[in-house]
Amino acid sequence: MRTKPALMCILVALLVGLTACTPETTTPINVSCDDFAEQPHIVKVVQLYAKSSVVVTLCSNQTTGFAWPESAQISDPAVVEQIDHRYEPPQGDIVGAAGQEVWTFKALEQGQSNILLEYSRPWEGGEKGAWSLTLVVVVQ
């Protein structure tokens, strides 16, 4: 009858070990103005574990009239959610220089979801989707 407690201890150790194999990590995605100049519509695939995050940093120059949206378009919000967005101004006092916009997304559960961000002039008649990033998030 002592084999049951021993088997339980082994099973618990295996489960704890498997849980340790799915770290809560952060994956960075950075796209510069030069990257968008070469290819204005970029698609990237990222694989994440549940509870891990991806931080997306995109070039943004507010002096041009173009803007990224505050909230991303997420195809399946049950798989991934946006948890933060902020603008980081350019470093130094360079007039007309580009800053960065940064979004943080958290993987919630196993599945796939697309995240779309489009750089547009938001007013009526303004140029739409001059640049775009589509992020295909695969959560394991």
C-alpha positions as a Python dict, from the first residue, in 0.01 Angstrom:
ca = {
    (1, 'M'): (0, 0, 0),
    (2, 'R'): (301, 232, 19),
    (3, 'T'): (314, 254, -360),
    (4, 'K'): (15, 491, -375),
    (5, 'P'): (185, 768, -173),
    (6, 'A'): (503, 721, -373),
    (7, 'L'): (311, 745, -701),
    (8, 'M'): (130, 1056, -576),
    (9, 'C'): (464, 1220, -491),
    (10, 'I'): (599, 1139, -839),
    (11, 'L'): (283, 1273, -1004),
    (12, 'V'): (294, 1597, -805),
    (13, 'A'): (662, 1642, -888),
    (14, 'L'): (591, 1593, -1259),
    (15, 'L'): (306, 1845, -1254),
    (16, 'V'): (518, 2102, -1074),
    (17, 'G'): (799, 2041, -1325),
    (18, 'L'): (565, 2087, -1621),
    (19, 'T'): (426, 2408, -1478),
    (20, 'A'): (780, 2540, -1441),
    (21, 'C'): (832, 2478, -1816),
    (22, 'T'): (572, 2741, -1907),
    (23, 'P'): (734, 3063, -1784),
    (24, 'E'): (559, 3398, -1772),
    (25, 'T'): (795, 3570, -2013),
    (26, 'T'): (782, 3887, -2219),
    (27, 'T'): (858, 3879, -2591),
    (28, 'P'): (961, 4209, -2757),
    (29, 'I'): (853, 4306, -3112),
    (30, 'N'): (1019, 4625, -3242),
    (31, 'V'): (951, 4786, -3580),
    (32, 'S'): (1139, 5102, -3676),
    (33, 'C'): (1048, 5376, -3924),
    (34, 'D'): (1315, 5232, -4156),
    (35, 'D'): (1147, 4890, -4138),
    (36, 'F'): (814, 5044, -4241),
    (37, 'A'): (983, 5247, -4518),
    (38, 'E'): (1111, 4919, -4667),
    (39, 'Q'): (785, 4729, -4617),
    (40, 'P'): (476, 4930, -4513),
    (41, 'H'): (261, 4625, -4426),
    (42, 'I'): (437, 4382, -4196),
    (43, 'V'): (317, 4045, -4066),
    (44, 'K'): (492, 3876, -3774),
    (45, 'V'): (416, 3548, -3599),
    (46, 'V'): (486, 3507, -3228),
    (47, 'Q'): (441, 3198, -3014),
    (48, 'L'): (358, 3248, -2648),
    (49, 'Y'): (259, 3049, -2344),
    (50, 'A'): (-55, 3141, -2152),
    (51, 'K'): (12, 3425, -1904),
    (52, 'S'): (316, 3546, -2098),
    (53, 'S'): (322, 3882, -2276),
    (54, 'V'): (431, 4044, -2597),
    (55, 'V'): (543, 4408, -2602),
    (56, 'V'): (505, 4576, -2942),
    (57, 'T'): (706, 4894, -3006),
    (58, 'L'): (636, 5086, -3328),
    (59, 'C'): (780, 5401, -3479),
    (60, 'S'): (542, 5694, -3445),
    (61, 'N'): (584, 6052, -3560),
    (62, 'Q'): (296, 6264, -3433),
    (63, 'T'): (414, 6569, -3626),
    (64, 'T'): (306, 6406, -3956),
    (65, 'G'): (-62, 6382, -3864),
    (66, 'F'): (-42, 6002, -3869),
    (67, 'A'): (-134, 5809, -3556),
    (68, 'W'): (-155, 5451, -3435),
    (69, 'P'): (-482, 5354, -3262),
    (70, 'E'): (-502, 5356, -2885),
    (71, 'S'): (-659, 5009, -2894),
    (72, 'A'): (-555, 4733, -3132),
    (73, 'Q'): (-801, 4525, -3331),
    (74, 'I'): (-788, 4175, -3176),
    (75, 'S'): (-957, 3891, -3363),
    (76, 'D'): (-1008, 3665, -3057),
    (77, 'P'): (-1005, 3850, -2724),
    (78, 'A'): (-1044, 3519, -2539),
    (79, 'V'): (-691, 3425, -2649),
    (80, 'V'): (-507, 3757, -2609),
    (81, 'E'): (-590, 4093, -2452),
    (82, 'Q'): (-437, 4439, -2464),
    (83, 'I'): (-327, 4545, -2118),
    (84, 'D'): (-136, 4867, -2189),
    (85, 'H'): (-62, 5138, -2446),
    (86, 'R'): (162, 5441, -2414),
    (87, 'Y'): (347, 5696, -2628),
    (88, 'E'): (717, 5756, -2574),
    (89, 'P'): (833, 6092, -2715),
    (90, 'P'): (1161, 6118, -2905),
    (91, 'Q'): (1475, 6150, -2699),
    (92, 'G'): (1630, 6494, -2707),
    (93, 'D'): (1477, 6816, -2837),
    (94, 'I'): (1478, 6731, -3207),
    (95, 'V'): (1182, 6897, -3378),
    (96, 'G'): (992, 6656, -3603),
    (97, 'A'): (1171, 6345, -3473),
    (98, 'A'): (986, 6018, -3437),
    (99, 'G'): (894, 5871, -3101),
    (100, 'Q'): (751, 5527, -3027),
    (101, 'E'): (419, 5379, -2934),
    (102, 'V'): (422, 5074, -2711),
    (103, 'W'): (145, 4819, -2655),
    (104, 'T'): (151, 4525, -2416),
    (105, 'F'): (-62, 4219, -2487),
    (106, 'K'): (-115, 3923, -2255),
    (107, 'A'): (-177, 3566, -2370),
    (108, 'L'): (-481, 3429, -2189),
    (109, 'E'): (-544, 3078, -2316),
    (110, 'Q'): (-441, 2833, -2584),
    (111, 'G'): (-540, 2930, -2937),
    (112, 'Q'): (-462, 3181, -3210),
    (113, 'S'): (-553, 3547, -3243),
    (114, 'N'): (-452, 3820, -3486),
    (115, 'I'): (-366, 4169, -3367),
    (116, 'L'): (-392, 4452, -3621),
    (117, 'L'): (-247, 4801, -3583),
    (118, 'E'): (-280, 5059, -3863),
    (119, 'Y'): (-98, 5391, -3892),
    (120, 'S'): (-345, 5640, -4039),
    (121, 'R'): (-448, 6001, -4050),
    (122, 'P'): (-759, 5965, -3834),
    (123, 'W'): (-971, 6249, -3967),
    (124, 'E'): (-1242, 6209, -4231),
    (125, 'G'): (-1079, 6179, -4572),
    (126, 'G'): (-736, 6122, -4417),
    (127, 'E'): (-505, 5851, -4550),
    (128, 'K'): (-584, 5516, -4389),
    (129, 'G'): (-350, 5223, -4331),
    (130, 'A'): (-30, 5380, -4465),
    (131, 'W'): (159, 5135, -4244),
    (132, 'S'): (29, 4827, -4067),
    (133, 'L'): (147, 4554, -3839),
    (134, 'T'): (-42, 4227, -3822),
    (135, 'L'): (76, 4011, -3535),
    (136, 'V'): (-31, 3647, -3545),
    (137, 'V'): (-24, 3527, -3185),
    (138, 'V'): (-18, 3151, -3127),
    (139, 'V'): (-69, 3062, -2761),
    (140, 'Q'): (40, 2717, -2652),
}
